[in-house]
C-alpha cells in the first residue's frame, strides 16, 4: 500500500523525457542543428520520430502541439514541408547511420489522407534506406477508416498506440473526446488482424467528473481487451498555458489526494491482471519487448517516454519535433507556418536547443536510471550537500536510501519517483506552472 505524503508531492516536476528538460532550451540556429549530425558515424544506430501536428477533432484536455486538420490545403502544405525536411536531413547525413526504428506521433498521424501517408512512407524508406526499420504509430480510433486499415495491414507497423483516455461516456463528454467502447473494440480487432504485435492504450486519471469507480470500470474494460502495454497518465490541468483546457471546469477535477488514490488503484488493478509495472506510469504484459527490456535493465527514457529503443541518436522531423544527440538536444520550430518556411527553403528547422555538459550527462543518467529501474549508481560522483539535503525528506520517510555509491528506491516509492529524481536537477525553477503534478 502506498503512503500519502502531500508535502513531498506539492511541487510540480518535469516528466524527464530529457535532461536538461525542454524548459532549458534556448534559441539556436541551423549551424547548431547541423553540428549535431557531425558525430553520426557510418553505422550509428538511428531512430526517427515524425510529428504530425493535426487532428480531425481537438480534445480539450490535450497539451500536445496540434491543430484541426479541417483545412486540407494547410495539411497538404505541411506534408510538402516535411518531405523537404526529410530530403535535407538525408543529405546532411550523406548515407551515415542506420535507421532501426521509425515512429509517427502527433497529433494524429491518421489525420493525414491515406494516399499522402503512403507517399510519406515511401519517401522515408528510400531517403534513409530504412526498408527493415521497425515502425510504430499513434492512431485516433475515431478516424480509423477502412483506408487506414489497409495501410496498417500493408505497412510494417508492429507497434500501435491508441488514444483511449477513458471509457466512461460522461467523462468523455467532459474532455471533448467521445468514442464509444464498441468503436475501440472494432479498432483493436482490426489491428490484431493486421499483425500488430504490440498494442498500447493511453489511459488517464484525474479527469473532470471522473470517480474511482469510473477509473476502475475503464481499467476493467482495458484489461478485457488485453493491450500489450498500458500507459496510465495523470491529467495535467494548465489552462493558463493551454487555452483549449479552459473548456474544462477546474472545479470538477479530483483533488490531489484523490489523484493519488486513483494512481494507486490503477497500479493495483493492472499488476493483479498480470501487467508488469514499467517505471512510474507504464505497464506491459510479461512477453512484451518493453517488459523484457525492463527485466534485463535495458529500459530507456526519451522524448517518447519509456522505450526499449537503444539507438544512440533520435532524429525528430516535423514542427516541434525534438532530436537527441549525445552532446545536444535540438527542437524544430514550433510554429507550423515558420516551420514550413524553413523546411521549404531546404534549411534545417532547429530553433531551440541546449548543449549537454559532462555534468548534465551524469545527472541525466542518474535521473533516467531512477525512473527506469529504481536504482542509480553515482559512478564516482556522489551527490553534493545540496542534493542530499533535497533527498533527505524522502530518506526520512523510508522512500529511498542514499549511499556513497548509489541511490535506491524502496517499496512504496513509485509515486514519488519523479520528485526524487528531480532532486538531481540543478535547473529546477520555482514556477510550479511550468510542469505537471508529480502524481
Buried (B, 14 or more C-beta within 10 A) or exposed (E): EBEBBEEBBEBBBBBBBBBBBBEBBEEBEBEBBBBBBEBBEEEBBBBBBBBBBBBBBBBBBBBBBBBEBEEEEBBEBBBBBBBBBBBBBBEBBEEBBBBBBBBBBBBBBBBBBBEBBBBBBEBBBEBBBBEEBBBBBBBBBBBBEEEBBEBBBEBBBBBBBBBBBBBBEEBBEBBBBEBEBEEBBBBBEBBBEBEBBBBBBBBBBBBBBBBEEBBBBBBEBBBEBBBBBBBBBBBBBBEEEBEBBEBBEEEEBBEBEBBBBBBBBBBEBBEEBEBBBBBBBBBBBEEBBBBBBBEEEBBBBBBBBBBBBEBBBBBBBBBBBBBBBEBBBBBBBBEBEBBBBBBBEEBBBBBBBBBBEEEBEBBBBBBBBBBBBBBBBBEEEBBEEEBEEBBEBBBEBEBBBBEEEBBBBBEBBBBBBBBBBBBBBEEBBEEEEBBBBBB
